């Protein structure tokens, strides 16, 4: 289950991304520590789990449609401008998934650098790998089609350690180019 958290400090601790439901809908706000908050979203969906890029230049979050397990992922610049929704069409196309298959995300968004983050989607049929999203280009690329049960990112190693199954004890090292290392 994705952790649900309502506030995130920017890496420099000078800005906050937080969730509030002043009008009954859980929306995302950004604020510096001095002044007025800026409301980024205002819709019937619930916003979840804001996560800042390492340089604080962007914030990404899940958007969950009311009463269904249907997520989208959105990202905005630190000032709240240029909100983009991640296009899941490349994932669906590469895996042959129909548009009716719901995607959801049991893992948190993982920023790997200032402009790219990893998503670990599932469908009702199970895990569908790990995908790298580029904020600048909008490209979504598969890193692995293996199921991902647990994952840890190392910025220093520029690699992931992941377990594809909670029962086998197998650990895989995966680089950002999708290549497995022993």
C-alpha positions in Angstrom: 0.0 0.0 0.0 1.3 3.4 -0.8 2.1 5.5 2.2 -0.3 8.4 2.5 1.4 11.5 3.7 0.1 15.0 3.7 3.2 17.2 3.8 6.6 17.3 2.1 9.5 19.7 2.7 11.5 20.8 -0.3 15.1 19.6 -0.2 16.3 23.1 0.9 13.5 23.3 3.5 12.3 26.6 2.1 9.0 25.4 0.6 6.2 23.0 1.5 3.9 20.9 -0.5 0.9 19.9 1.5 -2.6 18.5 1.3 -5.7 20.3 2.7 -9.4 19.7 2.4 -10.8 23.2 3.2 -13.8 22.7 0.8 -14.1 18.9 1.3 -11.8 17.9 -1.5 -8.2 16.9 -0.8 -6.1 19.3 -2.9 -2.4 20.1 -3.2 -1.0 23.4 -2.0 2.5 24.9 -2.2 3.9 27.5 0.1 7.1 29.2 1.0 7.7 29.6 4.7 6.8 33.3 4.7 3.6 33.7 2.9 0.5 32.8 1.1 -0.1 29.2 0.0 -0.8 28.6 -3.7 -3.5 26.0 -4.5 -2.4 23.8 -7.3 -5.4 21.6 -7.7 -9.1 22.1 -7.3 -11.1 19.1 -8.5 -13.1 16.2 -7.1 -10.1 13.8 -7.1 -7.9 13.4 -4.0 -4.2 14.3 -4.3 -1.8 12.0 -2.5 1.9 11.8 -1.5 3.7 14.9 -2.9 7.4 14.3 -3.4 10.0 17.0 -4.3 12.8 16.5 -6.9 16.3 16.5 -5.3 16.9 20.1 -6.4 13.5 21.3 -5.3 12.7 22.4 -8.9 9.6 20.1 -9.3 7.0 18.4 -7.2 5.2 15.2 -8.2 2.1 13.6 -6.7 -0.6 11.0 -7.3 -4.1 12.1 -8.2 -6.8 9.5 -7.2 -10.3 9.7 -8.8 -13.1 9.7 -6.2 -14.4 6.3 -5.2 -12.2 4.2 -7.6 -8.6 3.0 -7.5 -7.6 5.0 -10.5 -4.5 7.1 -10.3 -2.9 9.6 -12.5 0.5 11.2 -11.8 1.0 14.9 -12.0 4.1 17.0 -11.8 4.6 20.8 -11.5 7.4 23.3 -11.2 8.3 24.4 -7.7 6.3 27.7 -8.2 3.2 25.7 -9.1 3.3 26.4 -12.8 3.5 24.0 -15.8 1.4 21.2 -14.3 1.7 18.1 -16.4 -0.1 14.7 -16.2 2.1 11.7 -17.0 0.8 10.0 -20.2 0.4 6.3 -19.5 -0.2 5.4 -23.2 3.4 4.2 -23.7 3.1 1.8 -20.8 -0.3 0.5 -22.1 1.0 0.2 -25.6 4.2 -1.6 -24.7 2.4 -4.1 -22.5 -0.7 -4.4 -24.7 -3.0 -3.1 -21.9 -6.5 -1.9 -22.9 -7.4 1.7 -21.7 -10.0 0.1 -19.4 -7.3 -1.5 -17.2 -6.9 0.6 -14.1 -3.4 1.5 -13.1 -2.5 2.1 -9.5 0.7 2.6 -7.6 1.5 0.7 -4.4 5.0 2.3 -4.2 6.0 5.9 -3.7 7.2 8.1 -6.6 11.1 7.9 -6.6 13.0 10.8 -8.0 16.3 9.7 -9.4 17.6 13.1 -10.4 16.2 16.7 -10.9 14.1 15.8 -13.9 13.3 12.1 -13.8 11.3 9.9 -11.5 10.3 6.2 -11.3 6.8 4.8 -11.2 6.0 1.3 -10.1 2.4 0.6 -11.5 0.1 -2.4 -11.0 -3.1 -3.5 -12.6 -5.7 -5.8 -11.0 -3.8 -8.6 -12.6 -0.6 -7.7 -10.8 2.7 -5.7 -11.0 3.8 -4.4 -14.4 7.4 -3.4 -13.9 9.2 -0.2 -13.2 9.1 2.9 -15.5 11.2 6.0 -15.8 9.5 9.3 -16.5 11.4 12.3 -17.9 9.7 15.6 -16.9 11.5 17.6 -19.6 10.5 15.4 -22.6 7.5 13.6 -21.2 9.1 10.2 -22.2 8.1 7.1 -20.3 10.6 4.2 -20.6 10.5 0.7 -19.1 13.4 -0.1 -16.7 12.2 -3.7 -16.1 9.1 -5.8 -16.7 9.8 -7.9 -13.6 7.4 -7.5 -10.7 8.7 -5.1 -8.1 7.8 -5.9 -4.5 10.2 -3.6 -2.7 12.7 -1.1 -4.1 15.4 1.1 -2.8 17.2 3.9 -4.8 20.9 4.9 -4.3 21.7 8.3 -5.8 25.4 7.6 -5.2 25.4 4.2 -6.9 22.9 5.5 -9.5 21.1 2.1 -9.1 18.2 0.4 -7.5 18.0 -2.7 -5.4 14.7 -4.5 -5.8 13.0 -7.6 -4.8 10.7 -9.0 -7.4 8.9 -11.3 -5.0 8.6 -11.1 -1.2 8.9 -14.8 -0.8 12.0 -15.8 -2.8 14.6 -13.5 -1.2 16.0 -12.6 -4.7 17.6 -9.2 -4.9 18.3 -7.5 -8.2 20.5 -4.5 -8.8 19.2 -2.4 -11.7 20.9 0.6 -13.3 19.0 3.6 -14.7 19.5 2.1 -18.2 17.5 -0.9 -17.2 20.5 -3.2 -17.1 20.8 -5.8 -14.4 24.1 -6.0 -12.5 25.3 -8.8 -10.3 
